[in-house]
Amino acid sequence: MPLYHFQMIDPTGARHDIKSLQLADIGAVWREIDAVVAEQAHGGQIRVTNETGGIVVLVGVSTARSLRARRAA
């Protein structure tokens, strides 16, 4: 399974490592993003990279929340 690295980029542009996980597919990546945004009270972005450093997902917290709500409906 591929390894994914999750970072929070705050509104000032500072990057904060959240976690690194081996996940089976992109659906699992989005479930982890859902968990991250549930804990975030402010704006910013979530960046997910793969083992080689390539960006897999780069999404704003507000957009991720909106997508989460749509999937739940």
All heavy atoms as a GROMACS GRO file, in nm:
protein
  554
    1MET      N    1   0.084  -0.119   0.000
    1MET     CA    2   0.000   0.000   0.000
    1MET      C    3   0.088   0.124   0.000
    1MET      O    4   0.190   0.128   0.068
    1MET     CB    5  -0.087   0.001   0.126
    1MET     CG    6  -0.206  -0.091   0.120
    1MET     SD    7  -0.327  -0.060   0.250
    1MET     CE    8  -0.239  -0.118   0.393
    2PRO      N    9   0.046   0.224  -0.073
    2PRO     CA   10   0.125   0.348  -0.078
    2PRO      C   11   0.120   0.425   0.052
    2PRO      O   12   0.024   0.418   0.128
    2PRO     CB   13   0.060   0.429  -0.190
    2PRO     CG   14  -0.053   0.349  -0.243
    2PRO     CD   15  -0.066   0.225  -0.163
    3LEU      N   16   0.225   0.501   0.076
    3LEU     CA   17   0.235   0.586   0.194
    3LEU      C   18   0.196   0.728   0.155
    3LEU      O   19   0.244   0.782   0.054
    3LEU     CB   20   0.379   0.584   0.246
    3LEU     CG   21   0.408   0.665   0.372
    3LEU    CD1   22   0.333   0.609   0.491
    3LEU    CD2   23   0.558   0.666   0.399
    4TYR      N   24   0.109   0.788   0.236
    4TYR     CA   25   0.063   0.925   0.213
    4TYR      C   26   0.100   1.012   0.332
    4TYR      O   27   0.087   0.969   0.447
    4TYR     CB   28  -0.089   0.929   0.192
    4TYR     CG   29  -0.134   0.856   0.068
    4TYR    CD1   30  -0.178   0.725   0.075
    4TYR    CD2   31  -0.132   0.919  -0.056
    4TYR    CE1   32  -0.219   0.657  -0.039
    4TYR    CE2   33  -0.173   0.852  -0.171
    4TYR     CZ   34  -0.216   0.721  -0.161
    4TYR     OH   35  -0.256   0.654  -0.274
    5HIS      N   36   0.143   1.134   0.305
    5HIS     CA   37   0.180   1.229   0.408
    5HIS      C   38   0.078   1.343   0.409
    5HIS      O   39   0.052   1.403   0.304
    5HIS     CB   40   0.320   1.286   0.382
    5HIS     CG   41   0.424   1.179   0.364
    5HIS    ND1   42   0.475   1.107   0.470
    5HIS    CD2   43   0.483   1.130   0.253
    5HIS    CE1   44   0.562   1.019   0.425
    5HIS    NE2   45   0.569   1.031   0.293
    6PHE      N   46   0.023   1.372   0.526
    6PHE     CA   47  -0.079   1.476   0.541
    6PHE      C   48  -0.018   1.597   0.610
    6PHE      O   49   0.048   1.582   0.713
    6PHE     CB   50  -0.196   1.424   0.625
    6PHE     CG   51  -0.275   1.316   0.558
    6PHE    CD1   52  -0.226   1.186   0.547
    6PHE    CD2   53  -0.399   1.344   0.504
    6PHE    CE1   54  -0.299   1.087   0.485
    6PHE    CE2   55  -0.473   1.245   0.440
    6PHE     CZ   56  -0.423   1.116   0.430
    7GLN      N   57  -0.041   1.715   0.553
    7GLN     CA   58   0.006   1.840   0.611
    7GLN      C   59  -0.109   1.939   0.618
    7GLN      O   60  -0.195   1.940   0.529
    7GLN     CB   61   0.115   1.906   0.526
    7GLN     CG   62   0.248   1.840   0.529
    7GLN     CD   63   0.348   1.921   0.448
    7GLN    OE1   64   0.316   1.980   0.346
    7GLN    NE2   65   0.472   1.923   0.495
    8MET      N   66  -0.107   2.023   0.719
    8MET     CA   67  -0.198   2.136   0.728
    8MET      C   68  -0.117   2.259   0.693
    8MET      O   69  -0.008   2.279   0.745
    8MET     CB   70  -0.254   2.147   0.870
    8MET     CG   71  -0.354   2.255   0.889
    8MET     SD   72  -0.505   2.211   0.805
    8MET     CE   73  -0.584   2.368   0.800
    9ILE      N   74  -0.168   2.340   0.601
    9ILE     CA   75  -0.105   2.467   0.566
    9ILE      C   76  -0.196   2.575   0.623
    9ILE      O   77  -0.311   2.589   0.579
    9ILE     CB   78  -0.088   2.483   0.415
    9ILE    CG1   79  -0.007   2.366   0.358
    9ILE    CG2   80  -0.022   2.617   0.382
    9ILE    CD1   81  -0.001   2.362   0.206
   10ASP      N   82  -0.148   2.646   0.723
   10ASP     CA   83  -0.234   2.745   0.789
   10ASP      C   84  -0.244   2.872   0.702
   10ASP      O   85  -0.174   2.885   0.601
   10ASP     CB   86  -0.189   2.774   0.932
   10ASP     CG   87  -0.058   2.848   0.944
   10ASP    OD1   88  -0.019   2.921   0.851
   10ASP    OD2   89   0.007   2.835   1.049
   11PRO      N   90  -0.334   2.963   0.740
   11PRO     CA   91  -0.354   3.083   0.657
   11PRO      C   92  -0.229   3.168   0.636
   11PRO      O   93  -0.222   3.245   0.540
   11PRO     CB   94  -0.462   3.160   0.733
   11PRO     CG   95  -0.539   3.054   0.805
   11PRO     CD   96  -0.434   2.954   0.847
   12THR      N   97  -0.128   3.154   0.721
   12THR     CA   98  -0.004   3.230   0.703
   12THR      C   99   0.092   3.160   0.607
   12THR      O  100   0.195   3.215   0.572
   12THR     CB  101   0.069   3.251   0.837
   12THR    OG1  102   0.118   3.125   0.884
   12THR    CG2  103  -0.022   3.314   0.941
   13GLY      N  104   0.058   3.036   0.568
   13GLY     CA  105   0.145   2.960   0.478
   13GLY      C  106   0.236   2.862   0.550
   13GLY      O  107   0.308   2.786   0.485
   14ALA      N  108   0.234   2.862   0.683
   14ALA     CA  109   0.318   2.768   0.758
   14ALA      C  110   0.263   2.626   0.742
   14ALA      O  111   0.142   2.605   0.743
   14ALA     CB  112   0.320   2.807   0.906
   15ARG      N  113   0.353   2.531   0.725
   15ARG     CA  114   0.315   2.391   0.707
   15ARG      C  115   0.336   2.314   0.837
   15ARG      O  116   0.438   2.329   0.903
   15ARG     CB  117   0.398   2.327   0.597
   15ARG     CG  118   0.370   2.387   0.463
   15ARG     CD  119   0.451   2.322   0.357
   15ARG     NE  120   0.428   2.392   0.230
   15ARG     CZ  121   0.500   2.375   0.124
   15ARG    NH1  122   0.599   2.291   0.125
   15ARG    NH2  123   0.472   2.443   0.015
   16HIS      N  124   0.236   2.231   0.868
   16HIS     CA  125   0.241   2.150   0.989
   16HIS      C  126   0.212   2.005   0.950
   16HIS      O  127   0.106   1.975   0.896
   16HIS     CB  128   0.136   2.197   1.090
   16HIS     CG  129   0.143   2.343   1.118
   16HIS    ND1  130   0.234   2.398   1.206
   16HIS    CD2  131   0.071   2.447   1.067
   16HIS    CE1  132   0.217   2.529   1.208
   16HIS    NE2  133   0.119   2.561   1.125
   17ASP      N  134   0.309   1.916   0.977
   17ASP     CA  135   0.287   1.774   0.949
   17ASP      C  136   0.179   1.722   1.043
   17ASP      O  137   0.183   1.748   1.164
   17ASP     CB  138   0.415   1.695   0.969
   17ASP     CG  139   0.520   1.728   0.864
   17ASP    OD1  140   0.481   1.767   0.752
   17ASP    OD2  141   0.640   1.715   0.894
   18ILE      N  142   0.084   1.648   0.988
   18ILE     CA  143  -0.024   1.591   1.069
   18ILE      C  144   0.003   1.444   1.093
   18ILE      O  145   0.008   1.399   1.207
   18ILE     CB  146  -0.161   1.609   1.000
   18ILE    CG1  147  -0.191   1.758   0.981
   18ILE    CG2  148  -0.270   1.541   1.080
   18ILE    CD1  149  -0.314   1.785   0.898
   19LYS      N  150   0.018   1.368   0.985
   19LYS     CA  151   0.042   1.224   0.997
   19LYS      C  152   0.085   1.167   0.864
   19LYS      O  153   0.068   1.230   0.759
   19LYS     CB  154  -0.084   1.153   1.046
   19LYS     CG  155  -0.208   1.176   0.962
   19LYS     CD  156  -0.328   1.108   1.026
   19LYS     CE  157  -0.457   1.182   0.997
   19LYS     NZ  158  -0.568   1.125   1.069
   20SER      N  159   0.140   1.047   0.870
   20SER     CA  160   0.174   0.970   0.751
   20SER      C  161   0.111   0.833   0.768
   20SER      O  162   0.125   0.770   0.874
   20SER     CB  163   0.325   0.956   0.736
   20SER     OG  164   0.384   1.082   0.711
   21LEU      N  165   0.041   0.789   0.664
   21LEU     CA  166  -0.032   0.662   0.672
   21LEU      C  167  -0.019   0.584   0.542
   21LEU      O  168  -0.013   0.642   0.434
   21LEU     CB  169  -0.182   0.687   0.694
   21LEU     CG  170  -0.223   0.761   0.820
   21LEU    CD1  171  -0.371   0.797   0.810
   21LEU    CD2  172  -0.197   0.676   0.941
   22GLN      N  173  -0.017   0.452   0.554
   22GLN     CA  174  -0.029   0.366   0.438
   22GLN      C  175  -0.177   0.342   0.416
   22GLN      O  176  -0.247   0.293   0.506
   22GLN     CB  177   0.043   0.234   0.460
   22GLN     CG  178   0.193   0.248   0.452
   22GLN     CD  179   0.262   0.114   0.458
   22GLN    OE1  180   0.236   0.034   0.547
   22GLN    NE2  181   0.352   0.091   0.364
   23LEU      N  182  -0.225   0.378   0.297
   23LEU     CA  183  -0.367   0.366   0.268
   23LEU      C  184  -0.387   0.294   0.135
   23LEU      O  185  -0.306   0.306   0.044
   23LEU     CB  186  -0.432   0.505   0.261
   23LEU     CG  187  -0.424   0.585   0.392
   23LEU    CD1  188  -0.466   0.729   0.370
   23LEU    CD2  189  -0.509   0.520   0.500
   24ALA      N  190  -0.498   0.222   0.126
   24ALA     CA  191  -0.523   0.136   0.010
   24ALA      C  192  -0.560   0.213  -0.117
   24ALA      O  193  -0.522   0.172  -0.226
   24ALA     CB  194  -0.633   0.036   0.043
   25ASP      N  195  -0.634   0.324  -0.102
   25ASP     CA  196  -0.683   0.391  -0.222
   25ASP      C  197  -0.718   0.537  -0.192
   25ASP      O  198  -0.712   0.581  -0.078
   25ASP     CB  199  -0.805   0.318  -0.280
   25ASP     CG  200  -0.918   0.302  -0.179
   25ASP    OD1  201  -0.937   0.391  -0.093
   25ASP    OD2  202  -0.988   0.200  -0.185
   26ILE      N  203  -0.759   0.610  -0.297
   26ILE     CA  204  -0.789   0.752  -0.283
   26ILE      C  205  -0.912   0.774  -0.193
   26ILE      O  206  -0.921   0.876  -0.125
   26ILE     CB  207  -0.804   0.820  -0.421
   26ILE    CG1  208  -0.803   0.973  -0.409
   26ILE    CG2  209  -0.929   0.773  -0.492
   26ILE    CD1  210  -0.671   1.031  -0.369
   27GLY      N  211  -1.003   0.678  -0.191
   27GLY     CA  212  -1.118   0.689  -0.100
   27GLY      C  213  -1.074   0.694   0.045
   27GLY      O  214  -1.129   0.771   0.125
   28ALA      N  215  -0.975   0.615   0.079
   28ALA     CA  216  -0.921   0.615   0.215
   28ALA      C  217  -0.852   0.748   0.246
   28ALA      O  218  -0.859   0.797   0.359
   28ALA     CB  219  -0.825   0.498   0.234
   29VAL      N  220  -0.788   0.806   0.147
   29VAL     CA  221  -0.724   0.937   0.163
   29VAL      C  222  -0.831   1.040   0.198
   29VAL      O  223  -0.816   1.119   0.292
   29VAL     CB  224  -0.645   0.979   0.037
   29VAL    CG1  225  -0.601   1.124   0.046
   29VAL    CG2  226  -0.527   0.887   0.015
   30TRP      N  227  -0.943   1.040   0.124
   30TRP     CA  228  -1.050   1.137   0.150
   30TRP      C  229  -1.115   1.114   0.287
   30TRP      O  230  -1.154   1.210   0.354
   30TRP     CB  231  -1.153   1.136   0.037
   30TRP     CG  232  -1.105   1.218  -0.078
   30TRP    CD1  233  -1.054   1.174  -0.196
   30TRP    CD2  234  -1.099   1.361  -0.084
   30TRP    NE1  235  -1.016   1.280  -0.274
   30TRP    CE2  236  -1.044   1.396  -0.208
   30TRP    CE3  237  -1.135   1.463   0.005
   30TRP    CZ2  238  -1.024   1.528  -0.247
   30TRP    CZ3  239  -1.116   1.595  -0.034
   30TRP    CH2  240  -1.061   1.626  -0.158
   31ARG      N  241  -1.125   0.990   0.332
   31ARG     CA  242  -1.179   0.965   0.466
   31ARG      C  243  -1.088   1.026   0.573
   31ARG      O  244  -1.135   1.081   0.673
   31ARG     CB  245  -1.200   0.815   0.488
   31ARG     CG  246  -1.322   0.763   0.412
   31ARG     CD  247  -1.356   0.619   0.448
   31ARG     NE  248  -1.259   0.522   0.399
   31ARG     CZ  249  -1.254   0.476   0.274
   31ARG    NH1  250  -1.340   0.518   0.184
   31ARG    NH2  251  -1.163   0.386   0.240
   32GLU      N  252  -0.958   1.018   0.551
   32GLU     CA  253  -0.864   1.082   0.645
   32GLU      C  254  -0.876   1.233   0.640
   32GLU      O  255  -0.868   1.301   0.742
   32GLU     CB  256  -0.721   1.038   0.616
   32GLU     CG  257  -0.691   0.896   0.654
   32GLU     CD  258  -0.710   0.868   0.802
   32GLU    OE1  259  -0.678   0.955   0.886
   32GLU    OE2  260  -0.758   0.758   0.835
   33ILE      N  261  -0.895   1.289   0.520
   33ILE     CA  262  -0.914   1.433   0.508
   33ILE      C  263  -1.040   1.474   0.583
   33ILE      O  264  -1.041   1.575   0.654
   33ILE     CB  265  -0.921   1.475   0.359
   33ILE    CG1  266  -0.782   1.460   0.295
   33ILE    CG2  267  -0.973   1.619   0.345
   33ILE    CD1  268  -0.781   1.478   0.144
   34ASP      N  269  -1.148   1.395   0.571
   34ASP     CA  270  -1.271   1.423   0.646
   34ASP      C  271  -1.243   1.430   0.796
   34ASP      O  272  -1.294   1.519   0.865
   34ASP     CB  273  -1.376   1.316   0.619
   34ASP     CG  274  -1.435   1.324   0.479
   34ASP    OD1  275  -1.414   1.426   0.410
   34ASP    OD2  276  -1.503   1.227   0.440
   35ALA      N  277  -1.163   1.339   0.846
   35ALA     CA  278  -1.130   1.338   0.988
   35ALA      C  279  -1.048   1.462   1.027
   35ALA      O  280  -1.070   1.521   1.133
   35ALA     CB  281  -1.053   1.211   1.024
   36VAL      N  282  -0.958   1.503   0.941
   36VAL     CA  283  -0.876   1.621   0.968
   36VAL      C  284  -0.962   1.747   0.973
   36VAL      O  285  -0.950   1.827   1.065
   36VAL     CB  286  -0.763   1.636   0.864
   36VAL    CG1  287  -0.693   1.770   0.876
   36VAL    CG2  288  -0.662   1.522   0.878
   37VAL      N  289  -1.051   1.765   0.876
   37VAL     CA  290  -1.132   1.888   0.873
   37VAL      C  291  -1.231   1.892   0.987
   37VAL      O  292  -1.270   2.000   1.031
   37VAL     CB  293  -1.203   1.912   0.738
   37VAL    CG1  294  -1.102   1.929   0.626
   37VAL    CG2  295  -1.304   1.807   0.706
   38ALA      N  296  -1.271   1.777   1.038
   38ALA     CA  297  -1.363   1.775   1.152
   38ALA      C  298  -1.297   1.836   1.275
   38ALA      O  299  -1.366   1.890   1.362
   38ALA     CB  300  -1.407   1.632   1.181
   39GLU      N  301  -1.164   1.830   1.281
   39GLU     CA  302  -1.090   1.882   1.396
   39GLU      C  303  -1.042   2.026   1.376
   39GLU      O  304  -0.995   2.089   1.470
   39GLU     CB  305  -0.968   1.794   1.422
   39GLU     CG  306  -1.002   1.650   1.453
   39GLU     CD  307  -0.880   1.560   1.453
   39GLU    OE1  308  -0.766   1.610   1.435
   39GLU    OE2  309  -0.898   1.439   1.471
   40GLN      N  310  -1.053   2.080   1.255
   40GLN     CA  311  -1.001   2.214   1.225
   40GLN      C  312  -1.109   2.320   1.243
   40GLN      O  313  -1.216   2.310   1.186
   40GLN     CB  314  -0.948   2.220   1.081
   40GLN     CG  315  -0.831   2.130   1.055
   40GLN     CD  316  -0.710   2.163   1.141
   40GLN    OE1  317  -0.681   2.278   1.165
   40GLN    NE2  318  -0.642   2.061   1.187
   41ALA      N  319  -1.078   2.421   1.322
   41ALA     CA  320  -1.175   2.528   1.348
   41ALA      C  321  -1.148   2.650   1.260
   41ALA      O  322  -1.225   2.744   1.263
   41ALA     CB  323  -1.169   2.567   1.495
   42HIS      N  324  -1.041   2.650   1.185
   42HIS     CA  325  -1.004   2.767   1.106
   42HIS      C  326  -0.974   2.728   0.962
   42HIS      O  327  -0.977   2.611   0.927
   42HIS     CB  328  -0.883   2.836   1.170
   42HIS     CG  329  -0.760   2.751   1.171
   42HIS    ND1  330  -0.754   2.627   1.228
   42HIS    CD2  331  -0.637   2.772   1.121
   42HIS    CE1  332  -0.633   2.576   1.213
   42HIS    NE2  333  -0.560   2.662   1.148
   43GLY      N  334  -0.947   2.826   0.882
   43GLY     CA  335  -0.918   2.804   0.740
   43GLY      C  336  -0.783   2.742   0.719
   43GLY      O  337  -0.719   2.691   0.810
   44GLY      N  338  -0.741   2.745   0.597
   44GLY     CA  339  -0.613   2.686   0.560
   44GLY      C  340  -0.635   2.581   0.453
   44GLY      O  341  -0.743   2.571   0.394
   45GLN      N  342  -0.533   2.502   0.431
   45GLN     CA  343  -0.539   2.398   0.329
   45GLN      C  344  -0.484   2.268   0.385
   45GLN      O  345  -0.400   2.268   0.475
   45GLN     CB  346  -0.455   2.437   0.207
   45GLN     CG  347  -0.507   2.558   0.134
   45GLN     CD  348  -0.416   2.593   0.017
   45GLN    OE1  349  -0.296   2.583   0.026
   45GLN    NE2  350  -0.478   2.635  -0.092
   46ILE      N  351  -0.529   2.160   0.325
   46ILE     CA  352  -0.476   2.027   0.357
   46ILE      C  353  -0.403   1.979   0.232
   46ILE      O  354  -0.457   1.982   0.121
   46ILE     CB  355  -0.589   1.929   0.393
   46ILE    CG1  356  -0.660   1.980   0.518
   46ILE    CG2  357  -0.533   1.789   0.415
   46ILE    CD1  358  -0.792   1.916   0.542
   47ARG      N  359  -0.279   1.939   0.255
   47ARG     CA  360  -0.195   1.890   0.145
   47ARG      C  361  -0.162   1.745   0.173
   47ARG      O  362  -0.117   1.711   0.283
   47ARG     CB  363  -0.068   1.973   0.139
   47ARG     CG  364   0.027   1.930   0.032
   47ARG     CD  365   0.150   2.017   0.036
   47ARG     NE  366   0.247   1.968  -0.058
   47ARG     CZ  367   0.372   2.007  -0.063
   47ARG    NH1  368   0.415   2.098   0.021
   47ARG    NH2  369   0.454   1.958  -0.151
   48VAL      N  370  -0.184   1.661   0.073
   48VAL     CA  371  -0.151   1.519   0.085
   48VAL      C  372  -0.053   1.487  -0.027
   48VAL      O  373  -0.080   1.515  -0.145
   48VAL     CB  374  -0.276   1.429   0.072
   48VAL    CG1  375  -0.238   1.283   0.090
   48VAL    CG2  376  -0.383   1.470   0.173
   49THR      N  377   0.061   1.431   0.010
   49THR     CA  378   0.162   1.392  -0.088
   49THR      C  379   0.185   1.241  -0.081
   49THR      O  380   0.157   1.177   0.021
   49THR     CB  381   0.296   1.465  -0.065
   49THR    OG1  382   0.342   1.440   0.068
   49THR    CG2  383   0.280   1.616  -0.085
   50ASN      N  384   0.239   1.187  -0.190
   50ASN     CA  385   0.271   1.045  -0.192
   50ASN      C  386   0.417   1.024  -0.152
   50ASN      O  387   0.486   1.119  -0.114
   50ASN     CB  388   0.239   0.984  -0.328
   50ASN     CG  389   0.317   1.048  -0.441
   50ASN    OD1  390   0.420   1.113  -0.421
   50ASN    ND2  391   0.267   1.030  -0.563
   51GLU      N  392   0.461   0.901  -0.164
   51GLU     CA  393   0.597   0.865  -0.122
   51GLU      C  394   0.707   0.940  -0.196
   51GLU      O  395   0.814   0.964  -0.142
   51GLU     CB  396   0.618   0.714  -0.141
   51GLU     CG  397   0.529   0.631  -0.054
   51GLU     CD  398   0.530   0.485  -0.093
   51GLU    OE1  399   0.493   0.455  -0.208
   51GLU    OE2  400   0.567   0.403  -0.007
   52THR      N  401   0.679   0.980  -0.318
   52THR     CA  402   0.780   1.050  -0.397
   52THR      C  403   0.771   1.202  -0.381
   52THR      O  404   0.847   1.275  -0.444
   52THR     CB  405   0.770   1.014  -0.546
   52THR    OG1  406   0.643   1.056  -0.596
   52THR    CG2  407   0.787   0.864  -0.568
   53GLY      N  408   0.675   1.249  -0.301
   53GLY     CA  409   0.659   1.392  -0.279
   53GLY      C  410   0.561   1.459  -0.372
   53GLY      O  411   0.538   1.580  -0.364
   54GLY      N  412   0.500   1.382  -0.462
   54GLY     CA  413   0.401   1.438  -0.553
   54GLY      C  414   0.272   1.471  -0.480
   54GLY      O  415   0.229   1.397  -0.391
   55ILE      N  416   0.211   1.582  -0.517
   55ILE     CA  417   0.085   1.621  -0.454
   55ILE      C  418  -0.027   1.533  -0.506
   55ILE      O  419  -0.049   1.523  -0.626
   55ILE     CB  420   0.054   1.770  -0.480
   55ILE    CG1  421   0.162   1.858  -0.414
   55ILE    CG2  422  -0.084   1.806  -0.426
   55ILE    CD1  423   0.149   2.005  -0.447
   56VAL      N  424  -0.099   1.470  -0.414
   56VAL     CA  425  -0.213   1.386  -0.446
   56VAL      C  426  -0.342   1.466  -0.431
   56VAL      O  427  -0.430   1.460  -0.515
   56VAL     CB  428  -0.216   1.260  -0.356
   56VAL    CG1  429  -0.338   1.176  -0.382
   56VAL    CG2  430  -0.088   1.179  -0.373
   57VAL      N  431  -0.351   1.542  -0.321
   57VAL     CA  432  -0.466   1.628  -0.294
   57VAL      C  433  -0.415   1.758  -0.233
   57VAL      O  434  -0.329   1.755  -0.145
   57VAL     CB  435  -0.566   1.563  -0.196
   57VAL    CG1  436  -0.681   1.657  -0.164
   57VAL    CG2  437  -0.620   1.431  -0.250
   58LEU      N  438  -0.469   1.869  -0.278
   58LEU     CA  439  -0.446   2.000  -0.216
   58LEU      C  440  -0.582   2.067  -0.215
   58LEU      O  441  -0.636   2.102  -0.320
   58LEU     CB  442  -0.345   2.083  -0.294
   58LEU     CG  443  -0.315   2.222  -0.239
   58LEU    CD1  444  -0.257   2.214  -0.098
   58LEU    CD2  445  -0.221   2.297  -0.331
   59VAL      N  446  -0.639   2.081  -0.095
   59VAL     CA  447  -0.776   2.129  -0.085
   59VAL      C  448  -0.789   2.222   0.035
   59VAL      O  449  -0.727   2.200   0.138
   59VAL     CB  450  -0.876   2.010  -0.074
   59VAL    CG1  451  -0.855   1.929   0.052
   59VAL    CG2  452  -1.019   2.055  -0.085
   60GLY      N  453  -0.868   2.327   0.018
   60GLY     CA  454  -0.896   2.417   0.129
   60GLY      C  455  -0.988   2.348   0.229
   60GLY      O  456  -1.067   2.261   0.194
   61VAL      N  457  -0.975   2.389   0.355
   61VAL     CA  458  -1.057   2.330   0.461
   61VAL      C  459  -1.205   2.352   0.432
   61VAL      O  460  -1.287   2.261   0.445
   61VAL     CB  461  -1.016   2.385   0.599
   61VAL    CG1  462  -1.115   2.343   0.707
   61VAL    CG2  463  -0.876   2.338   0.635
   62SER      N  464  -1.243   2.472   0.391
   62SER     CA  465  -1.384   2.501   0.362
   62SER      C  466  -1.436   2.414   0.248
   62SER      O  467  -1.547   2.360   0.254
   62SER     CB  468  -1.403   2.648   0.327
   62SER     OG  469  -1.371   2.728   0.438
   63THR      N  470  -1.358   2.397   0.144
   63THR     CA  471  -1.398   2.312   0.031
   63THR      C  472  -1.410   2.167   0.075
   63THR      O  473  -1.504   2.097   0.039
   63THR     CB  474  -1.299   2.326  -0.085
   63THR    OG1  475  -1.298   2.462  -0.128
   63THR    CG2  476  -1.337   2.235  -0.202
   64ALA      N  477  -1.314   2.120   0.155
   64ALA     CA  478  -1.318   1.982   0.204
   64ALA      C  479  -1.444   1.959   0.288
   64ALA      O  480  -1.507   1.854   0.279
   64ALA     CB  481  -1.193   1.950   0.283
   65ARG      N  482  -1.480   2.057   0.370
   65ARG     CA  483  -1.602   2.045   0.450
   65ARG      C  484  -1.726   2.037   0.360
   65ARG      O  485  -1.818   1.958   0.385
   65ARG     CB  486  -1.616   2.163   0.546
   65ARG     CG  487  -1.530   2.150   0.666
   65ARG     CD  488  -1.565   2.257   0.769
   65ARG     NE  489  -1.477   2.240   0.882
   65ARG     CZ  490  -1.406   2.339   0.937
   65ARG    NH1  491  -1.416   2.461   0.891
   65ARG    NH2  492  -1.330   2.314   1.041
   66SER      N  493  -1.730   2.120   0.257
   66SER     CA  494  -1.842   2.118   0.164
   66SER      C  495  -1.852   1.984   0.092
   66SER      O  496  -1.962   1.927   0.080
   66SER     CB  497  -1.824   2.232   0.062
   66SER     OG  498  -1.927   2.229  -0.033
   67LEU      N  499  -1.740   1.931   0.046
   67LEU     CA  500  -1.740   1.801  -0.020
   67LEU      C  501  -1.783   1.690   0.076
   67LEU      O  502  -1.856   1.599   0.038
   67LEU     CB  503  -1.601   1.771  -0.077
   67LEU     CG  504  -1.556   1.859  -0.192
   67LEU    CD1  505  -1.408   1.835  -0.223
   67LEU    CD2  506  -1.642   1.835  -0.314
   68ARG      N  507  -1.739   1.701   0.200
   68ARG     CA  508  -1.777   1.602   0.303
   68ARG      C  509  -1.928   1.604   0.323
   68ARG      O  510  -1.992   1.498   0.331
   68ARG     CB  511  -1.705   1.637   0.432
   68ARG     CG  512  -1.735   1.548   0.548
   68ARG     CD  513  -1.652   1.592   0.666
   68ARG     NE  514  -1.700   1.530   0.786
   68ARG     CZ  515  -1.697   1.584   0.906
   68ARG    NH1  516  -1.646   1.705   0.919
   68ARG    NH2  517  -1.741   1.521   1.009
   69ALA      N  518  -1.987   1.723   0.330
   69ALA     CA  519  -2.131   1.734   0.350
   69ALA      C  520  -2.208   1.676   0.231
   69ALA      O  521  -2.311   1.611   0.248
   69ALA     CB  522  -2.169   1.881   0.372
   70ARG      N  523  -2.158   1.698   0.111
   70ARG     CA  524  -2.224   1.644  -0.009
   70ARG      C  525  -2.220   1.493  -0.012
   70ARG      O  526  -2.315   1.428  -0.053
   70ARG     CB  527  -2.158   1.698  -0.136
   70ARG     CG  528  -2.190   1.843  -0.160
   70ARG     CD  529  -2.127   1.890  -0.288
   70ARG     NE  530  -2.141   2.034  -0.300
   70ARG     CZ  531  -2.098   2.104  -0.401
   70ARG    NH1  532  -2.035   2.043  -0.500
   70ARG    NH2  533  -2.114   2.233  -0.405
   71ARG      N  534  -2.106   1.434   0.030
   71ARG     CA  535  -2.096   1.288   0.032
   71ARG      C  536  -2.187   1.228   0.138
   71ARG      O  537  -2.237   1.118   0.122
   71ARG     CB  538  -1.952   1.245   0.055
   71ARG     CG  539  -1.863   1.260  -0.066
   71ARG     CD  540  -1.731   1.190  -0.050
   71ARG     NE  541  -1.654   1.233   0.066
   71ARG     CZ  542  -1.572   1.337   0.070
   71ARG    NH1  543  -1.556   1.411  -0.037
   71ARG    NH2  544  -1.506   1.366   0.179
   72ALA      N  545  -2.208   1.300   0.248
   72ALA     CA  546  -2.291   1.251   0.357
   72ALA      C  547  -2.441   1.260   0.324
   72ALA      O  548  -2.521   1.188   0.382
   72ALA     CB  549  -2.262   1.329   0.485
   73ALA      N  550  -2.476   1.348   0.232
   73ALA     CA  551  -2.619   1.370   0.200
   73ALA      C  552  -2.675   1.262   0.111
   73ALA      O  553  -2.614   1.184   0.050
   73ALA     CB  554  -2.635   1.505   0.131
   0.00000   0.00000   0.00000
